[in-house]
Amino acid sequence: MLKITNLNYSIEGRSLFENASLTLPAGSKAGFVGRNGSGKTTLFRLLKGEIPTDSGDIEIHHRAKMGSVAQEAPATQDSVMDIVLEADKERLQLLEEAETVTDPMRIGEVHTRLAEIEAHSAEARASSILKGLGFDQTKQAEPCANLSGGWRMRVSLAGVLFSKPDLLLLDEPTNYLDLEGTLWLERYLANYPYTVFMISHDRDLLNKAVNSIVHLERGGLSFYRGAYDQFEENRRLQMDINNKQREKQLEQIAHMQKFVDRFRAKATKAKQAQSRLKRIEKIKPVEALFDEHVAPFTFPQPKRAVSAPIIDMEMAATGYEEGTPILSRISGRIDPEDRIALVGINGNGKSTFAKLLAGELKLMDGRLTKARKLEVAHFAQHQMDMLKPKQTPLEHVEPLMPYDSEAKRRARVAQMGLTTSRMDTLAENLSGGEKARLLMGLVTFNGPNLLILDEPTNHLDIDSRDALVQALNEYEGAVLIISHDRHLIEATVDQLWIAKDGTISVCDYDLETYQRSLTGTRDKPEPNKANSPADKKKDRKVAAEKRAQLAPLRKEIKQLESKVEKLNQQLAKTDEALEDPDLFQKDQEKAVQLGKDRADLAKDIEAAEELWLEKLATLEEAQEELGL
């Protein structure tokens, strides 16, 4: 279906593909993974012919129809249903031809082809796809212009799915879907009869909807059979084998080099030494394989403790227009260490509820009580507009740290996961993932007690999502997450709340049971009781207690690191003074003292480093014993 041979492509001097090759068999369902910015979307543009390659060949079967999601469905007065039906150009062309063609042979061909593509059931198929993506009958008949950008993206997705291309290209298709839509798409793609090539960072989708993984790394394309978890396992095994082979080659080279160094000057051994030199030159050690570094997330811990409950609601109501509440009858409470996932179909008020908790919407009715001095941080995709496009991340932080040095400001930006070069890059030139990191860092700057994250993973690759999971599990405040990323939910929360029927209600079962209720498989066995929300909360508390046991040791290690750094700075200054060629003539006594100081500093550094290494080893052993 698709064959790429020796593809090379660079942008602004940066090489994205270097002799990359890939064969994608017909009928494959391949997930396309790689770090943000590595070139995945660029490859799709190359496949579609939107940009030319520098060199290399891209071959797609000459009779294959390729389809991809448009940026957004047009904001016209055409109905959602009509726009989806118009996406199948072949069907429209054949219907038009059927009304005008007179040649009996061609009439037969047209009607045969119409039967093959099931033109008679077009509306039913389009309606089924739209329903799966969240459009009820009323919404299917609405003008597309009435929809928000996110819903128009769904219309575009519905259109390309309806047209059934032989090669379906999808770029992060779940970004605008809720959990229900994601589950439907997962099942649809798993049963799709043709070839799928899909960019996605949704681990569950890649485990259930595809049968192979294409990995983009260091300009090359690697094909792996199996779902994402199997890919990770196979890649880890491949890295181990590769690196062990490299170690053996380097050991062999070192052994021969020792012989050469020892005997090259001896006449009796010179010939053998020369022979080994030639063998060394012929050995080309394989390149070391390693995971690329992913910057961690760091959320400041709550600055002050607040009493429970931090938020208490009784028959609360809120909305955007006075007298017209979007949500009502909300009763419940949030405690300081609660971990909550808010799920529900898009349009049912999840973001509205988040704005109410964050104080961005007023209470219209009922009661909502917040703990005294409660700090709430709210992250949402629409808040990207808060970033000033012509300012760098460092300039964004300056107003929050007006009396601190630039070094401290840079250290704070680094905690957000931005590298030194990106700290001085204008916000408008940052990637989506970098903007998300910067915004999360800004909204959580003051150590909130409650962290509200509304679709935080949309611009993050898989490794960054894992880093976010780790940061949330280390954060000691309350968390409320709105997300369709099931891995994120299962790894970080212990309660489910549901937005449905104009209210928010507490759910008494876990995510797995909720998913089964959505997919109509309620008769399946109940999940293991050991994975219940209560057990998850207990496990999280135990993990926090274990981390607390090691806190003094971590503090001691940091103090030793600081001590070694200061001693090295003193040593550098002493060495600089000793480098003065006239020192002994000017002040011999001072020169002697500096020499003694240097010797003492060297001893102190050696002792501090040795103690630091001992403490690190102790920490690693303790972490292993505690299962951290």
GUSEMAR-634182 format. One line per 10 residues: number of its first residue (from 1); for each residue z, x, y of C-alpha. Coordinates in pm, 1 decimal. Layout:
N
NUM> Z/X/Y | ...
# end
This chain:
628
1> 0.0/0.0/0.0 | 99.1/273.0/247.5 | 32.7/646.0/228.4 | 135.3/901.4/491.8 | 13.5/1260.3/452.4 | 129.3/1562.9/653.2 | 217.6/1357.3/960.0 | 303.7/1550.4/1276.0 | 414.5/1391.5/1600.4 | 604.5/1522.0/1903.3
11> 726.4/1354.6/2219.4 | 806.0/1551.8/2535.0 | 815.8/1875.0/2336.7 | 1056.2/1734.8/2075.3 | 918.9/1719.4/1722.3 | 992.8/1389.8/1546.0 | 772.9/1442.3/1237.1 | 678.3/1773.1/1076.3 | 432.6/1753.5/784.6 | 599.5/1427.7/679.9
21> 453.2/1255.7/375.0 | 534.1/923.7/207.0 | 382.4/693.9/-52.3 | 507.5/335.0/-46.0 | 386.2/141.3/-353.4 | 263.0/-217.0/-316.0 | 543.9/-467.2/-363.1 | 814.5/-223.3/-253.4 | 1102.4/-347.3/-46.3 | 1207.3/-32.5/136.2
31> 1491.6/14.7/379.0 | 1414.8/275.9/645.9 | 1725.0/472.0/750.4 | 1807.0/771.1/970.6 | 2007.7/860.3/1275.8 | 1948.2/677.9/1605.0 | 1675.1/857.4/1797.7 | 1529.8/1028.6/1488.8 | 1196.3/843.6/1522.8 | 1208.4/532.1/1302.5
41> 1068.8/291.9/1563.3 | 813.7/557.2/1663.8 | 683.7/565.8/1305.4 | 633.8/188.5/1316.9 | 432.5/230.2/1638.8 | 222.1/496.8/1467.2 | 163.0/265.5/1168.3 | 50.6/-15.5/1400.1 | -186.1/219.0/1586.1 | -8.1/174.3/1919.1
51> 12.2/552.7/1964.1 | -201.1/828.9/1805.6 | -66.3/1094.0/1570.5 | -76.8/1462.6/1663.1 | -215.7/1533.2/1316.0 | -198.6/1399.1/962.7 | -322.4/1080.7/796.0 | -187.6/726.4/772.0 | -361.0/509.1/511.7 | -297.6/136.9/469.6
61> -493.0/-61.4/211.3 | -810.4/-178.8/386.6 | -759.8/-542.8/284.4 | -388.6/-551.5/365.3 | -258.7/-765.4/651.9 | 23.0/-597.8/845.2 | 278.4/-796.8/1043.6 | 572.1/-713.3/1269.4 | 806.5/-897.6/1504.6 | 688.3/-924.7/1863.7
71> 931.2/-823.3/2137.9 | 1002.0/-1189.0/2209.8 | 829.7/-1526.5/2162.7 | 652.6/-1647.4/2478.6 | 860.9/-1863.2/2714.8 | 604.1/-2144.6/2719.7 | 628.7/-2523.6/2691.4 | 490.0/-2505.2/2336.2 | 741.9/-2620.0/2076.9 | 920.1/-2374.7/1850.7
81> 738.5/-2525.7/1551.3 | 394.1/-2488.0/1713.2 | 454.4/-2123.6/1803.2 | 554.6/-2042.9/1444.9 | 251.8/-2225.7/1302.5 | 22.1/-2034.5/1538.9 | 153.7/-1703.9/1404.8 | -66.1/-1736.7/1094.2 | -399.6/-1649.1/1257.3 | -596.0/-1670.2/932.9
91> -484.4/-2027.5/871.2 | -580.2/-2134.6/1225.2 | -918.7/-1966.9/1196.1 | -992.0/-2131.6/861.9 | -888.0/-2477.7/988.4 | -1119.2/-2440.8/1288.8 | -1403.4/-2322.2/1067.3 | -1349.2/-2609.3/822.7 | -1431.7/-2856.7/1102.6 | -1761.9/-2694.2/1199.5
101> -1902.6/-2515.7/891.8 | -2211.7/-2678.3/731.9 | -2307.7/-2432.2/459.6 | -2191.3/-2584.8/126.6 | -2108.8/-2242.1/-18.4 | -1897.3/-2147.0/281.9 | -1724.7/-2487.2/283.7 | -1610.3/-2419.7/-72.0 | -1487.9/-2070.5/18.2 | -1293.1/-2197.0/321.3
111> -1116.9/-2473.8/130.5 | -1041.9/-2244.1/-162.4 | -880.2/-1993.9/71.3 | -684.2/-2270.6/248.4 | -546.5/-2374.5/-90.6 | -458.5/-2011.6/-175.1 | -249.3/-1969.0/140.9 | -88.9/-2312.3/90.9 | -214.0/-2445.3/423.7 | -127.4/-2802.2/320.3
121> 246.7/-2715.5/315.5 | 244.3/-2506.9/634.1 | 478.0/-2729.9/836.9 | 727.4/-2764.2/553.4 | 735.0/-2385.8/499.7 | 769.9/-2316.1/873.2 | 1050.7/-2572.2/899.2 | 1233.9/-2414.3/602.8 | 1216.5/-2067.6/763.1 | 1332.0/-2199.3/1100.8
131> 1619.7/-2387.0/940.4 | 1729.8/-2069.1/762.6 | 1731.7/-1887.7/1097.8 | 1950.0/-2155.8/1258.1 | 1701.3/-2406.7/1407.4 | 1779.2/-2770.0/1327.4 | 1507.1/-3036.9/1354.5 | 1585.7/-3104.4/1720.0 | 1566.3/-2738.3/1814.5 | 1238.5/-2694.1/1623.2
141> 1078.0/-2950.6/1852.9 | 1216.4/-2793.8/2173.6 | 992.5/-2600.8/2414.8 | 1034.1/-2228.2/2358.8 | 1097.3/-2184.1/2732.5 | 1432.3/-2362.3/2691.3 | 1565.1/-2092.5/2458.9 | 1757.4/-1776.9/2545.2 | 1609.4/-1434.0/2474.5 | 1806.1/-1401.1/2150.3
151> 1677.3/-1732.4/2015.5 | 1318.9/-1648.9/2118.5 | 1355.2/-1330.1/1912.4 | 1438.4/-1555.1/1616.2 | 1121.2/-1753.2/1681.0 | 920.5/-1429.0/1666.9 | 1091.1/-1336.9/1340.1 | 1017.9/-1682.9/1197.9 | 652.3/-1645.2/1298.5 | 596.3/-1316.4/1118.4
161> 780.8/-1439.2/806.2 | 567.2/-1755.4/805.7 | 241.8/-1555.6/828.8 | 335.5/-1368.2/506.3 | 173.6/-1029.1/578.7 | 98.7/-793.2/290.1 | 296.6/-522.6/473.6 | 594.4/-662.5/663.8 | 748.6/-427.8/922.2 | 1095.6/-526.9/1043.3
171> 1296.4/-334.9/1305.0 | 1667.0/-429.0/1296.8 | 1592.7/-796.5/1214.7 | 1960.5/-899.7/1200.3 | 2049.2/-787.9/1555.4 | 2004.8/-1141.4/1690.9 | 2129.8/-1327.1/1383.2 | 2473.5/-1461.2/1300.1 | 2628.8/-1414.6/955.8 | 2466.6/-1733.2/824.6
181> 2120.0/-1622.6/938.3 | 2174.7/-1274.9/795.3 | 2266.4/-1415.4/454.0 | 1956.1/-1636.9/455.7 | 1729.4/-1344.5/554.1 | 1885.0/-1130.4/282.4 | 1787.9/-1383.8/15.1 | 1443.3/-1442.4/169.5 | 1352.0/-1072.5/172.4 | 1484.5/-1016.6/-179.6
191> 1230.7/-1277.3/-301.0 | 945.3/-1184.9/-62.9 | 629.0/-1146.1/-275.8 | 471.7/-856.9/-82.1 | 569.2/-517.9/65.0 | 860.2/-487.1/309.0 | 936.4/-179.0/522.4 | 1254.9/-246.9/720.1 | 1459.0/-44.8/969.5 | 1820.3/-151.4/932.8
201> 2173.2/-15.9/965.0 | 2329.2/-314.2/787.4 | 2474.5/-164.7/469.7 | 2507.2/-501.0/287.6 | 2149.6/-602.0/371.6 | 2023.9/-265.8/242.1 | 2223.5/-312.0/-77.8 | 2099.0/-662.7/-154.0 | 1750.5/-707.0/-3.1 | 1570.1/-379.0/-83.9
211> 1489.3/-178.9/-396.7 | 1421.4/158.3/-233.0 | 1524.7/366.7/66.0 | 1310.0/586.6/292.6 | 1523.2/847.9/467.6 | 1407.0/1014.4/789.8 | 1583.2/1346.5/841.5 | 1480.6/1667.3/1022.5 | 1125.3/1541.1/1067.8 | 1066.2/1465.1/698.9
221> 1042.2/1142.0/496.8 | 1214.2/1114.6/157.6 | 1171.8/822.9/-83.6 | 1462.8/713.7/-305.2 | 1458.6/435.1/-561.9 | 1750.5/193.3/-558.1 | 1964.4/24.5/-292.3 | 2160.6/199.0/-17.3 | 2476.9/284.7/-213.1 | 2264.3/442.0/-486.7
231> 2069.4/636.3/-220.4 | 2393.6/777.1/-77.7 | 2508.8/884.2/-423.5 | 2172.1/1041.8/-513.6 | 2146.4/1221.8/-181.2 | 2497.9/1361.7/-215.6 | 2412.0/1488.0/-564.7 | 2086.5/1640.3/-435.2 | 2272.2/1817.6/-153.2 | 2526.9/1963.3/-398.4
241> 2255.1/2093.2/-633.9 | 2051.4/2233.3/-344.5 | 2347.0/2412.3/-182.4 | 2468.5/2559.4/-512.5 | 2119.7/2697.5/-570.3 | 2127.3/2848.8/-220.6 | 2466.4/3011.2/-287.8 | 2334.3/3171.1/-607.2 | 2028.1/3305.6/-425.1 | 2241.8/3451.7/-146.0
251> 2477.0/3611.3/-400.0 | 2176.9/3763.9/-577.9 | 2042.1/3902.6/-248.8 | 2384.3/4043.7/-152.3 | 2420.8/4213.3/-491.5 | 2079.4/4380.1/-466.7 | 2139.7/4475.4/-102.2 | 2459.2/4660.0/-202.4 | 2258.3/4863.4/-455.1 | 1996.4/4943.3/-189.6
261> 2257.1/5048.1/67.5 | 2431.9/5270.3/-183.5 | 2138.7/5446.9/-349.0 | 1838.8/5437.4/-111.9 | 1919.7/5791.8/12.3 | 1940.9/5939.3/-340.1 | 1613.8/6074.2/-472.0 | 1688.9/5972.9/-831.1 | 1751.5/5608.8/-734.8 | 1510.2/5570.3/-440.8
271> 1238.1/5406.4/-650.1 | 1479.7/5147.9/-793.3 | 1620.7/5080.8/-445.2 | 1269.7/5026.9/-310.3 | 1193.9/4787.9/-596.5 | 1503.8/4581.4/-516.0 | 1406.2/4571.7/-148.2 | 1072.7/4414.7/-243.9 | 1251.1/4159.7/-464.2 | 1485.7/4071.4/-175.8
281> 1185.0/4009.1/49.1 | 1030.6/3773.6/-208.9 | 1344.9/3559.3/-245.9 | 1333.0/3277.2/6.3 | 1669.0/3095.3/-5.9 | 1634.6/2716.8/3.6 | 1744.1/2557.7/328.6 | 2104.5/2439.4/334.4 | 2141.9/2061.4/334.0 | 2431.7/1904.2/518.4
291> 2529.2/1580.7/688.8 | 2446.8/1575.4/1056.0 | 2755.0/1554.7/1274.4 | 2842.7/1206.6/1396.1 | 3073.6/1179.5/1693.8 | 3392.7/984.5/1624.0 | 3515.1/684.9/1821.5 | 3858.3/716.5/1981.6 | 4042.4/412.1/2116.0 | 4351.1/486.0/2330.1
301> 4663.4/338.2/2172.9 | 4840.3/56.5/2363.1 | 5034.3/209.7/2653.9 | 5319.4/-35.7/2628.2 | 5451.1/-265.2/2357.6 | 5441.1/-640.4/2424.4 | 5635.4/-916.1/2254.2 | 5490.3/-1144.7/1987.7 | 5290.9/-1356.1/2007.3 | 5064.6/-1176.9/2253.7
311> 4857.9/-1498.2/2287.2 | 4973.2/-1849.1/2194.9 | 4742.2/-2153.4/2218.7 | 4806.2/-2524.9/2182.7 | 4518.3/-2777.6/2211.9 | 4340.1/-2535.9/2447.9 | 3996.3/-2618.4/2587.0 | 3742.6/-2417.7/2786.6 | 3380.1/-2415.0/2898.6 | 3148.3/-2324.9/3183.4
321> 3131.6/-2653.8/3375.0 | 3440.5/-2845.6/3480.4 | 3478.8/-3158.8/3270.5 | 3233.2/-3036.8/3004.4 | 3428.9/-2818.7/2759.3 | 3240.0/-2614.1/2502.0 | 3553.9/-2564.9/2292.4 | 3863.9/-2782.5/2262.1 | 4161.1/-2853.1/2032.7 | 4226.3/-2478.9/1982.5
331> 4571.6/-2406.3/1842.2 | 4691.9/-2074.6/1704.1 | 4851.2/-1742.6/1789.6 | 4765.8/-1372.7/1792.9 | 5036.4/-1118.4/1712.9 | 5043.9/-748.4/1815.5 | 4901.1/-610.3/1488.9 | 4664.2/-893.4/1391.3 | 4311.9/-808.5/1271.4 | 4084.9/-1110.9/1309.3
341> 3714.7/-1171.3/1245.9 | 3562.2/-1469.5/1427.4 | 3262.9/-1609.8/1235.0 | 3038.7/-1912.0/1272.5 | 2682.7/-2013.0/1355.2 | 2547.7/-1881.9/1686.3 | 2590.0/-2140.9/1959.2 | 2923.7/-2265.4/1826.7 | 3129.0/-2091.7/2096.3 | 3234.6/-1753.5/1954.1
351> 3152.2/-1560.8/2273.8 | 3297.1/-1844.0/2484.5 | 3628.2/-1807.5/2300.5 | 3622.2/-1429.6/2352.9 | 3575.2/-1483.9/2728.1 | 3868.6/-1726.3/2735.2 | 4098.7/-1470.4/2571.3 | 3973.1/-1198.5/2807.4 | 4044.7/-1414.4/3112.4 | 3677.1/-1445.3/3206.1
361> 3683.0/-1825.2/3161.9 | 3946.3/-2068.6/3286.2 | 4158.5/-2291.6/3067.0 | 4041.0/-2652.2/3114.5 | 4304.0/-2829.3/2910.1 | 4600.7/-2763.5/2680.9 | 4815.9/-2452.2/2689.4 | 4737.0/-2081.1/2660.0 | 5027.7/-1837.3/2704.8 | 4985.7/-1460.6/2722.8
371> 5258.7/-1198.7/2676.9 | 5385.3/-1035.8/2994.0 | 5180.7/-727.3/3095.8 | 4927.5/-790.7/2817.6 | 4620.1/-564.2/2847.8 | 4295.9/-703.7/2699.9 | 3972.6/-504.9/2654.0 | 3652.4/-704.6/2602.4 | 3328.1/-543.5/2479.2 | 3009.0/-752.3/2463.2
381> 2639.1/-664.7/2461.3 | 2572.4/-850.5/2789.1 | 2826.7/-621.9/2956.3 | 2575.9/-335.0/2933.5 | 2480.8/-456.0/3283.2 | 2820.4/-322.9/3398.7 | 2685.2/30.2/3356.6 | 2531.8/178.4/3670.2 | 2184.9/301.9/3569.8 | 2169.3/578.1/3831.1
391> 2511.0/722.4/3741.8 | 2599.6/961.8/3461.6 | 2882.0/893.7/3211.1 | 3089.4/1154.0/3397.2 | 3038.0/964.8/3724.8 | 3141.3/639.7/3552.8 | 3474.2/799.3/3456.0 | 3551.9/960.2/3795.0 | 3693.1/642.2/3962.3 | 3927.9/597.4/3664.2
401> 4052.8/958.5/3686.9 | 4043.9/1031.7/4063.3 | 4311.2/1302.5/4061.1 | 4214.1/1479.5/3738.0 | 4007.0/1794.3/3702.5 | 3644.7/1782.6/3589.7 | 3748.0/1948.8/3262.8 | 3984.0/1658.9/3185.2 | 3716.1/1404.4/3277.2 | 3468.0/1575.7/3048.0
411> 3726.5/1579.2/2770.3 | 3770.1/1202.4/2810.9 | 3393.4/1139.4/2798.5 | 3375.0/1359.9/2486.5 | 3632.7/1128.6/2322.6 | 3381.0/848.4/2371.9 | 3139.1/1040.0/2147.0 | 2899.5/1172.9/2411.2 | 2791.6/1537.1/2391.1 | 2805.4/1777.1/2684.5
421> 2435.1/1734.7/2767.1 | 2459.5/1354.0/2760.5 | 2758.4/1351.7/2998.4 | 2519.8/1448.3/3280.2 | 2238.7/1212.5/3175.7 | 2172.7/900.1/3383.1 | 2295.6/583.6/3209.7 | 1944.1/436.6/3219.7 | 1821.8/726.2/3003.0 | 2093.5/692.7/2736.8
431> 2010.2/539.2/2398.6 | 2145.6/196.2/2304.9 | 2411.2/358.4/2084.9 | 2517.7/596.6/2362.3 | 2543.9/310.7/2611.9 | 2758.4/117.3/2362.7 | 2989.2/419.0/2319.7 | 3021.1/462.7/2698.0 | 3094.4/93.3/2754.7 | 3354.8/83.9/2474.4
441> 3519.7/390.3/2624.7 | 3531.6/233.6/2970.9 | 3668.2/-107.6/2869.0 | 3940.0/47.2/2648.5 | 4025.0/321.5/2900.7 | 4376.3/201.0/2984.9 | 4510.4/151.7/2631.4 | 4478.5/-225.5/2568.6 | 4706.4/-433.2/2345.2 | 4415.6/-654.2/2231.7
451> 4064.8/-527.8/2165.2 | 3786.9/-790.6/2155.3 | 3453.4/-664.4/2018.6 | 3153.1/-899.8/2038.6 | 2873.2/-764.5/1813.5 | 2972.5/-397.9/1859.8 | 2738.6/-255.1/1592.9 | 2398.5/-375.8/1718.1 | 2294.9/-33.3/1850.4 | 2485.6/186.5/1604.1
461> 2345.8/365.0/1298.7 | 2528.3/350.7/965.2 | 2730.5/668.9/1016.8 | 2838.4/555.5/1365.6 | 2942.4/220.5/1218.0 | 3158.5/406.2/965.8 | 3312.0/605.0/1253.8 | 3387.1/274.4/1431.0 | 3558.8/143.2/1117.1 | 3779.7/452.4/1105.3
471> 3869.6/423.0/1476.0 | 3962.0/54.2/1442.4 | 4182.9/128.2/1142.5 | 4364.5/399.3/1339.2 | 4405.9/173.9/1645.6 | 4753.8/18.1/1654.7 | 4684.8/-286.6/1874.7 | 4545.4/-629.0/1783.1 | 4171.5/-664.0/1717.2 | 3934.0/-960.6/1728.2
481> 3577.9/-891.9/1606.5 | 3269.1/-1111.2/1636.1 | 3008.2/-959.4/1404.3 | 2752.0/-1027.1/1133.3 | 2822.5/-681.8/984.1 | 3006.7/-769.1/664.2 | 3103.7/-409.5/589.9 | 3275.1/-382.6/928.6 | 3461.5/-710.4/875.4 | 3575.4/-633.4/520.6
491> 3690.4/-282.8/614.0 | 3889.7/-369.8/926.8 | 4022.8/-728.2/931.8 | 4266.2/-939.8/732.4 | 4214.9/-1285.1/890.0 | 3909.5/-1509.3/934.1 | 3877.8/-1758.6/1218.8 | 3581.7/-1998.6/1228.2 | 3394.5/-2144.0/1525.4 | 3274.3/-2487.0/1414.0
501> 3257.3/-2846.0/1537.8 | 3354.3/-2754.3/1893.2 | 3677.5/-2575.7/1806.8 | 3823.1/-2255.1/1662.8 | 4025.7/-2284.1/1344.6 | 4214.3/-2038.6/1124.5 | 4054.9/-1989.9/781.9 | 4277.2/-1969.0/472.0 | 4030.1/-1772.1/257.5 | 3849.4/-1436.4/276.2
511> 3495.0/-1335.0/373.3 | 3360.9/-1336.1/18.5 | 3468.2/-1697.3/-34.7 | 3327.4/-1792.6/306.0 | 2991.0/-1635.1/216.3 | 2982.1/-1826.2/-111.7 | 3045.3/-2150.5/76.6 | 2745.1/-2074.3/300.2 | 2512.2/-1991.8/10.7 | 2618.0/-2291.6/-198.1
521> 2787.4/-2092.3/-475.5 | 3139.4/-2234.3/-448.8 | 3162.6/-2263.8/-826.6 | 3179.4/-1884.0/-868.6 | 3517.7/-1731.9/-963.5 | 3767.3/-1683.6/-684.6 | 3792.0/-1326.9/-554.7 | 4063.6/-1094.8/-685.1 | 4398.7/-1190.0/-533.9 | 4464.2/-820.9/-470.0
531> 4200.3/-839.4/-196.5 | 4364.6/-1131.2/-15.9 | 4420.0/-1110.8/363.2 | 4796.1/-1073.7/310.6 | 4745.2/-776.2/77.7 | 4496.2/-615.8/318.7 | 4747.2/-649.8/602.5 | 5019.1/-498.7/382.8 | 4792.6/-207.9/284.1 | 4708.0/-144.0/650.2
541> 5079.4/-137.2/737.0 | 5154.0/105.8/452.9 | 4868.4/332.0/568.8 | 5006.9/326.5/924.6 | 5352.7/422.1/795.7 | 5203.5/712.1/599.2 | 5019.1/836.3/908.1 | 5344.3/813.1/1105.4 | 5515.7/1042.5/851.7 | 5261.3/1312.8/928.3
551> 5270.5/1271.5/1306.7 | 5528.7/1553.0/1366.6 | 5323.9/1794.3/1155.3 | 5004.0/1705.3/1344.1 | 5186.9/1759.1/1672.8 | 5306.5/2102.2/1556.8 | 4949.8/2196.2/1458.7 | 4820.3/2094.9/1803.1 | 5091.8/2302.5/1970.4 | 4993.7/2605.4/1760.5
561> 4625.8/2553.7/1847.4 | 4721.4/2547.2/2215.1 | 4933.9/2860.5/2173.3 | 4650.4/3053.1/2003.8 | 4411.0/2948.7/2279.0 | 4648.8/3070.5/2553.5 | 4714.2/3399.3/2374.4 | 4340.8/3458.6/2338.8 | 4296.0/3393.6/2710.4 | 4568.6/3650.7/2788.1
571> 4404.7/3898.0/2550.1 | 4067.3/3850.6/2721.1 | 4225.5/3923.3/3063.1 | 4400.3/4234.3/2925.6 | 4075.0/4361.3/2772.0 | 3896.2/4302.0/3100.8 | 4158.7/4512.8/3283.5 | 4136.8/4790.0/3023.3 | 3758.4/4807.7/3065.5 | 3804.4/4955.0/3413.6
581> 3684.8/5320.7/3371.2 | 3908.6/5442.3/3654.8 | 4224.8/5271.9/3531.2 | 4389.1/5583.7/3377.4 | 4321.7/5789.5/3690.5 | 4447.2/5519.4/3929.6 | 4761.9/5409.8/3742.7 | 4832.2/5581.0/3411.1 | 5160.6/5395.5/3362.1 | 4990.5/5058.6/3401.7
591> 4718.4/5161.2/3158.8 | 4975.0/5253.5/2893.7 | 5158.6/4923.1/2948.2 | 4835.2/4725.8/2917.3 | 4764.1/4902.0/2589.1 | 5107.4/4803.9/2457.5 | 5058.7/4445.3/2582.9 | 4727.3/4425.0/2402.5 | 4880.8/4540.3/2074.5 | 5163.0/4285.3/2110.7
601> 4916.1/4005.3/2192.3 | 4703.7/4090.4/1888.9 | 5013.6/4071.1/1664.8 | 5122.4/3740.6/1822.6 | 4774.2/3592.0/1774.7 | 4764.8/3701.9/1409.4 | 5110.4/3552.6/1345.5 | 5026.9/3223.7/1525.5 | 4695.2/3187.7/1340.2 | 4862.6/3254.6/1006.1
611> 5127.7/2990.0/1077.4 | 4856.5/2749.7/1198.2 | 4662.4/2791.9/871.9 | 4981.2/2735.5/669.7 | 5052.5/2412.3/859.6 | 4693.4/2295.1/810.1 | 4721.8/2355.2/435.5 | 5052.5/2165.3/431.6 | 4889.9/1874.1/617.0 | 4595.7/1860.8/373.0
621> 4832.4/1861.7/73.3 | 5045.6/1586.6/230.9 | 4739.6/1374.0/305.7 | 4623.8/1410.3/-53.9 | 4966.7/1313.2/-189.2 | 4983.5/1008.7/40.5 | 4625.7/906.9/-42.5 | 4496.3/944.6/315.4
# end
